[in-house]
Amino acid sequence: MSAAEAPPPDKGHGMKVFVTGGAGYVGSHCVKRIVAAGHQVTVYDNLSKGHMQAVDPKAEFVRGDLADADKLGKLLRDGRYDAVMHFAAALDVGESVREPLWYFRNNVVNTIGLLEQMKATDIKRIVFSSTCAIYGVPEDLPITEDLPKNPINPYGLTKLTMERAFATCAEAWGLGSTSLRYFNASGAAADGSIGQDYQPVLHLIPVVLQVPLGQRKAVSVFGTDYPTPDGSCVRDYIHVEDLAEAHLLALEAVKEGRTEAYNVGTGRGHSVLEVIAAARAVTGHNIPVELGARRPGDPPELYSDPQKLRDTLGWMPRYREIEAVIETAWRWHSAHPDGFGKA
Ligand SMILES: NC(=O)c1ccc[n+]([C@@H]2O[C@H](COP(=O)([O-])OP(=O)(O)OC[C@H]3O[C@@H](n4cnc5c(N)ncnc54)[C@H](O)[C@@H]3O)[C@@H](O)[C@H]2O)c1
């Protein structure tokens, strides 16, 4: 059997997994799932956006920055990890347009630093948080993995750059990588224990729920003249626990020397106005809207074809209705109106 075909470590004994950005929104939900499946996790996060309270108490937590090569190198040498899951990144599209060099530094240069340390310590498996932003304005819908990648903002370009770098490392030193291209991560843990607390509040569902929480008067809708059924932008809202399941499957399947990429979405699109209507139904609040002009750089419609992930890893999203996604988010935000800080 060649190195490229070597099986992942025996799942029964659990893997040792090093998780960057595991105190953030998606990372913390994935850590919870991976720990529950019997793997041993170390979270590495500088808490620039994440929260220590979000980290599963069964995981080890180390506060540190990706740019700190000495600290990272020592941890990876001492920890003898089987795999890395890499969530840590900057992810505000608008900010990436204003501050592209910071995005290249944190998402590209710092990821290269992580790969250098992985190579030095012979860790050859990585599961990477990629994004549907790599497709730009898609040529076709639903979006399949093989569509052209033409990111229209620096954020998407940084993620595509890393996906391509992984493939070169597979050739050169046998890196195995699985890039999960998320659509819009949404919702919160079904048990209400953790949820999203990203400052500033950017994502549509948390923004909408600020209205019933009394933290915002109305929701601005940017563009009502798109070529979509109701004129507002359409996105694919994937529940964060379905994302976590995809990460667990990817972790257990990633193979040295192989470069894989999967869309992670529901396969259905919902417009901004539909999301607001669903939030009205869930919260019982009338949630006023302010209709405004389009924002530059917003593709009209993005939704996935998740067939490859289903066929290859047997993944199925459990949250199929947007109301069910919003219910979990509402449970979290209404119990923690100030997020982790003052809960
Ligand atoms: N949220 C989404 O809808 C979405 C969609 C597609 C892709 N993604 C990707 O998923 C990943 C996680 O996103 P999220 O929504 O959980 O964001 P998040 O900001 O909540 O999580 C990112 C975490 O990384 C940490 N971090 C950032 N830079 C770091 C550094 N230099 N050193 C150490 N820690 C650092 C932050 O403190 C934070 O805890 C990101 O890579 C993002 O690009 C997110």
The ligand as an SDF file (V2000), in Angstrom:
LIG
                    3D

 44 48  0  0  0  0  0  0  0  0999 V2000
  -19.4370   31.9950    8.9420 N   0  0  0  0  0  0  0  0  0  0  0  0
  -19.6420   31.6550    7.6660 C   0  0  0  0  0  0  0  0  0  0  0  0
  -20.7590   31.7610    7.1350 O   0  0  0  0  0  0  0  0  0  0  0  0
  -18.5050   31.1070    6.8400 C   0  0  0  0  0  0  0  0  0  0  0  0
  -18.7610   30.7870    5.4910 C   0  0  0  0  0  0  0  0  0  0  0  0
  -17.7160   30.2620    4.7200 C   0  0  0  0  0  0  0  0  0  0  0  0
  -16.4690   30.0550    5.2880 C   0  0  0  0  0  0  0  0  0  0  0  0
  -16.2340   30.3980    6.5840 N   0  0  0  0  0  0  0  0  0  0  0  0
  -14.8890   30.1560    7.1410 C   0  0  0  0  0  0  0  0  0  0  0  0
  -15.0280   29.3870    8.3150 O   0  0  0  0  0  0  0  0  0  0  0  0
  -14.0070   29.7190    9.2540 C   0  0  0  0  0  0  0  0  0  0  0  0
  -14.6530   30.0230   10.5940 C   0  0  0  0  0  0  0  0  0  0  0  0
  -15.5560   31.1070   10.4470 O   0  0  0  0  0  0  0  0  0  0  0  0
  -16.4350   31.6400   11.6790 P   0  0  0  0  0  0  0  0  0  0  0  0
  -17.6900   32.1760   11.1350 O   0  0  0  0  0  0  0  0  0  0  0  0
  -16.4490   30.6140   12.7270 O   0  0  0  0  0  0  0  0  0  0  0  0
  -15.5410   32.8920   12.1410 O   0  0  0  0  0  0  0  0  0  0  0  0
  -15.0370   33.3020   13.5980 P   0  0  0  0  0  0  0  0  0  0  0  0
  -14.4060   34.6470   13.4720 O   0  0  0  0  0  0  0  0  0  0  0  0
  -16.1200   33.1270   14.5920 O   0  0  0  0  0  0  0  0  0  0  0  0
  -13.9060   32.2030   13.8650 O   0  0  0  0  0  0  0  0  0  0  0  0
  -12.5540   32.3790   13.4730 C   0  0  0  0  0  0  0  0  0  0  0  0
  -11.6830   32.1690   14.6980 C   0  0  0  0  0  0  0  0  0  0  0  0
  -10.3040   32.2880   14.3360 O   0  0  0  0  0  0  0  0  0  0  0  0
   -9.6320   33.0550   15.3130 C   0  0  0  0  0  0  0  0  0  0  0  0
   -8.4860   33.6710   14.6350 N   0  0  0  0  0  0  0  0  0  0  0  0
   -8.5120   34.5290   13.5780 C   0  0  0  0  0  0  0  0  0  0  0  0
   -7.2500   34.8500   13.2280 N   0  0  0  0  0  0  0  0  0  0  0  0
   -6.4150   34.1720   14.0580 C   0  0  0  0  0  0  0  0  0  0  0  0
   -5.0040   34.1000   14.1880 C   0  0  0  0  0  0  0  0  0  0  0  0
   -4.1840   34.8120   13.3990 N   0  0  0  0  0  0  0  0  0  0  0  0
   -4.4820   33.3030   15.1510 N   0  0  0  0  0  0  0  0  0  0  0  0
   -5.2920   32.5840   15.9660 C   0  0  0  0  0  0  0  0  0  0  0  0
   -6.6400   32.6270   15.8980 N   0  0  0  0  0  0  0  0  0  0  0  0
   -7.1910   33.4130   14.9550 C   0  0  0  0  0  0  0  0  0  0  0  0
  -10.6640   34.0540   15.8350 C   0  0  0  0  0  0  0  0  0  0  0  0
  -10.3900   34.5130   17.1490 O   0  0  0  0  0  0  0  0  0  0  0  0
  -11.9530   33.2180   15.7960 C   0  0  0  0  0  0  0  0  0  0  0  0
  -12.1680   32.5440   17.0210 O   0  0  0  0  0  0  0  0  0  0  0  0
  -13.2300   30.8700    8.6290 C   0  0  0  0  0  0  0  0  0  0  0  0
  -12.0520   30.3490    8.0500 O   0  0  0  0  0  0  0  0  0  0  0  0
  -14.1660   31.4120    7.5560 C   0  0  0  0  0  0  0  0  0  0  0  0
  -13.4580   31.9840    6.4980 O   0  0  0  0  0  0  0  0  0  0  0  0
  -17.2210   30.9110    7.3770 C   0  0  0  0  0  0  0  0  0  0  0  0
  1  2  1  0
  2  3  2  0
  2  4  1  0
  4  5  1  0
  4 44  2  0
  5  6  2  0
  6  7  1  0
  7  8  2  0
  8  9  1  0
  8 44  1  0
  9 10  1  0
  9 42  1  0
 10 11  1  0
 11 12  1  0
 11 40  1  0
 12 13  1  0
 13 14  1  0
 14 15  2  0
 14 16  1  0
 14 17  1  0
 17 18  1  0
 18 19  2  0
 18 20  1  0
 18 21  1  0
 21 22  1  0
 22 23  1  0
 23 24  1  0
 23 38  1  0
 24 25  1  0
 25 26  1  0
 25 36  1  0
 26 27  1  0
 26 35  1  0
 27 28  2  0
 28 29  1  0
 29 30  1  0
 29 35  2  0
 30 31  1  0
 30 32  2  0
 32 33  1  0
 33 34  2  0
 34 35  1  0
 36 37  1  0
 36 38  1  0
 38 39  1  0
 40 41  1  0
 40 42  1  0
 42 43  1  0
M  CHG  2   8   1  16  -1
M  END
$$$$
